[in-house]
Amino acid sequence: MLDRKEILKSLFTKAIEDTIETLPYTIQVFQDPSYDLKKSVTNDLDFLLGAFFAQVLLFYSVYCSNNKDIKPTIEESQQFNYELFSKAEEYKSMIKELMVMDNT
């Protein structure tokens, strides 16, 4: 049986994986000229990185709330947030690659 730390880590990992899976669609919607986001967004990559972070945090909170037996403490949440944000450059590179692939 998984312990508390392993359960939380698996929920966090699932949130990241599910967000990465939906990222091509997010990029496609963002780059759709009919929405005219270029007028208000000055840095595409940072905008998409922020959307990525928001979606990971949303998925993680939903997955945790669906698991009635476990709720992350403030310290546990801070640890996972740090892990997420400390990989910003890695995620930014991944998003940039997907943006290039989507434009080809």
N, C-alpha and C positions, 0 to 999 in steps of 0.2 A: 504494500500500500504506500502511496506517495505521502510524504510529509508536507506540512504547510508550505514550506519554502519551495518545494518542487511543484506543488499545485499552482502557486502564484507565478512561478517562473514559466510554467507551461502555458498559463493563460496569457501572460505577457508575450511570449514567443508567438502564440497563435494570433494575437492582435497584430503583431508586426507582419507576420506572414500573410494574413488576410488583407492587410492594408497594401502590401506590395502587390498582391494579386489584383487589386482594384485600381492600382496606380495608372496603368495605361488608359483606362476609361477616364479617370480624373484629368489626366493630361489632355486627352482628346477634347473633353468638354471645355477645359480652360482655353485651349487653342482655337476653339470654334470662333471664327470672326463675327458671327451673327450676335454674339454676346457682348462684343466690343469692350472686353476687359482691358485691352491695351491702353485705353484712356486713363484708367485709374490705377493700374498695376505697373509699376516702373521696373520691377525686377522679377521676371518670370520664375527663376529658379528659387529665390527666397519665398515667393508666394506659394509655390508648390511644396516646398519643404514645410512651410507652416501648415498647409493643408494635410500633409502626410502626418506630421506630429499630432494635429488635432484628431485625425481619424484613428491613429493608434491609441491615443488616450481614451477616445470614445469607445472603441471596441473593447479595450481592456476593462473599462468601468462597467460596460454591459456584461462582459463575460464574468466578471467578479460578482456582479449583482445577481446573475443567474445561478451562481453557485452559492446557495444559501448557507452552506457550512463554513464559509471562509470570507472574511472581509479584510483587505490589507490595512495595516496600521499606517499612521502618518509616516513613520520611519521607513516602512517597506515601500510605500508609494514614492517617497523621496528617492530611495535607492533605484527603483525602476525608472523614474523620470530622469535621474542622472545618467543611467545606462543609455536611455533613449537619446537624450540630448548630447551626450558625449560622442555619439556616432554621427553627428550632424554632417560632417564632411563626407563620410562614407555614403550616407543616404542622398546627399546632394549629388554626388558623382553618379549614383544609380539613377536618380531622376533625370540628370542631364543625358545619360546614355539612352534612356527611354524616350526622351524628347527628340533626340536625333533619330532614333529608329522610327518614331511616329511620323516624322517629317519626310521620310524617304519613300 
